[in-house]
Amino acid sequence: MGFDDLYQSKKKYRKYDHRYSDQNYSYNKNILWVSIFKKILNNPKLRVIIIVVILLVIIILITLISLLFPFVAKIFDYISTHGLEGSINYIIDFLNKIWRGTQ
């Protein structure tokens, strides 16, 4: 580097900028999800299908909870009357009957 380079303009345009080379490219997973989400929002048919599927899943979950609520209430009632040890003994006896089979 000589004295000629000192007086030259420092705002020269580069032919090749190293910041944008392929070696420095990093893959960001969040950009993929954002692009998929934008595609879903821009497609009205796909939006309707997704909303219907979400509503069906919610309805199925509510139905299962309402059907299993009496069963869960009976289990808690049995545990409160017989205690945890009595419940475990009942389960062990039941599993032993299954293991031995009908004799």
Protein Blocks (a to p, Z undefined) as FASTA:
>chain_A
ZZklmmpcfkbccfbdfklgmklpccdfklmmmmmmmmmmmmmklmmmmmmmmmmmmmmm
mmmmmmmmmmmmmmmmmmmmnojmlmmmmmmmmmmmmmnopZZ
